[in-house]
Amino acid sequence: CTLDSEVALRVGGDFFFDPQPGDSPVNLVLIAGGVGINPLFSILLHIADLHGYQESKGNRHKLGTAKLYYSAKNTSELLFKKNILGLMKAFPGKITCRFHVTQQHSQICEGLQPHVTGK
């Protein structure tokens, strides 16, 4: 988003991301804390499937980017972190993530360091 961008927020309840062929591309910003990552991780997997299908078959889905911001107490509580890093590696620039930890007391492993902010 940029200054003065219009955004839509949704908190809780039933939600999904199901773009249809021919829809205009949208850029998603997904924000999760703790176990709230579960439905958003499913959305990321769906986006990855669509990107993969698009690259191999040339489907008509037009996809924007997906940016995930995910916070937990420490890196051991970041669920699916290895899977998320794998998606970022498989689809560079299309799927990105920033992890934020609030109470990390130990050293953050090298593989996560570039993607983690916080204490």
GIUR-V98542 format. One record per residue. N is the residue number from 0. RES is the residue in one small letter. PSI is psi in degrees with one decimal (999 if undefined). NEAR is the number of other ideal C-beta (glycine too) atoms within 10 Angstrom. D_LAST is the distance of its C-alpha to the last C-alpha in whole Angstrom. Layout:
{{N	RES	PSI	NEAR	D_LAST} {N	RES	PSI	NEAR	D_LAST}}
//
This chain:
{{0	c	153.3	9	25} {1	t	167.5	4	27} {2	l	132.4	4	27} {3	d	11.2	5	30} {4	s	147.7	7	30} {5	e	131.3	5	31} {6	v	154.7	7	29} {7	a	134.8	5	29} {8	l	145.4	6	27} {9	r	128.0	7	28} {10	v	123.7	7	26} {11	g	179.7	6	27} {12	g	-169.1	5	31} {13	d	128.3	6	33} {14	f	157.6	10	31} {15	f	167.4	8	32} {16	f	111.7	16	32} {17	d	74.8	8	36} {18	p	146.3	17	37} {19	q	150.9	7	41} {20	p	135.7	8	42} {21	g	-15.9	8	43} {22	d	150.1	12	40} {23	s	144.8	7	39} {24	p	144.5	10	35} {25	v	148.1	13	32} {26	n	127.1	12	29} {27	l	139.9	17	26} {28	v	114.2	12	23} {29	l	129.9	19	22} {30	i	124.2	13	19} {31	a	151.6	20	18} {32	g	131.5	13	16} {33	g	-133.4	13	16} {34	v	-6.0	10	20} {35	g	-5.1	17	21} {36	i	-23.8	21	20} {37	n	-57.9	11	24} {38	p	-31.3	14	26} {39	l	-32.4	21	24} {40	f	-37.9	19	24} {41	s	-40.2	12	28} {42	i	-43.5	17	28} {43	l	-41.5	23	26} {44	l	-39.5	14	29} {45	h	-43.8	15	31} {46	i	-44.2	23	30} {47	a	-42.7	19	30} {48	d	-43.5	10	34} {49	l	-41.6	17	35} {50	h	-44.4	19	34} {51	g	-42.6	12	35} {52	y	-40.4	12	39} {53	q	-42.3	15	39} {54	e	-34.1	11	38} {55	s	-32.0	8	41} {56	k	-12.9	8	43} {57	g	48.5	7	43} {58	n	175.1	13	43} {59	r	2.8	10	43} {60	h	132.6	15	39} {61	k	113.3	14	38} {62	l	140.3	19	34} {63	g	-152.1	13	31} {64	t	160.5	15	28} {65	a	122.7	25	25} {66	k	123.9	16	21} {67	l	130.4	23	19} {68	y	119.2	16	16} {69	y	125.3	24	14} {70	s	142.9	19	12} {71	a	171.9	23	11} {72	k	-43.2	15	9} {73	n	172.0	16	9} {74	t	-26.1	19	11} {75	s	-19.1	11	14} {76	e	3.0	15	14} {77	l	100.0	23	14} {78	l	146.9	17	18} {79	f	16.6	19	20} {80	k	-40.2	21	18} {81	k	-38.6	10	20} {82	n	-41.9	13	23} {83	i	-43.8	23	21} {84	l	-36.8	16	20} {85	g	-40.0	13	24} {86	l	-39.6	21	25} {87	m	-39.3	19	23} {88	k	-39.2	9	25} {89	a	-30.9	12	28} {90	f	66.3	19	28} {91	p	134.8	8	26} {92	g	-16.3	7	26} {93	k	-36.6	18	27} {94	i	121.0	22	24} {95	t	160.1	16	21} {96	c	144.3	21	17} {97	r	122.9	14	14} {98	f	144.8	20	11} {99	h	127.6	16	8} {100	v	142.6	21	6} {101	t	-22.4	12	6} {102	q	41.2	10	6} {103	q	124.0	17	6} {104	h	-19.6	7	7} {105	s	169.9	8	10} {106	q	140.2	8	10} {107	i	132.1	16	10} {108	c	151.8	10	14} {109	e	-40.5	7	15} {110	g	-28.0	10	17} {111	l	-24.4	15	14} {112	q	-45.2	10	12} {113	p	-16.3	9	14} {114	h	2.2	19	13} {115	v	136.2	18	9} {116	t	167.4	10	7} {117	g	-163.7	16	4} {118	k	999	10	0}}
//
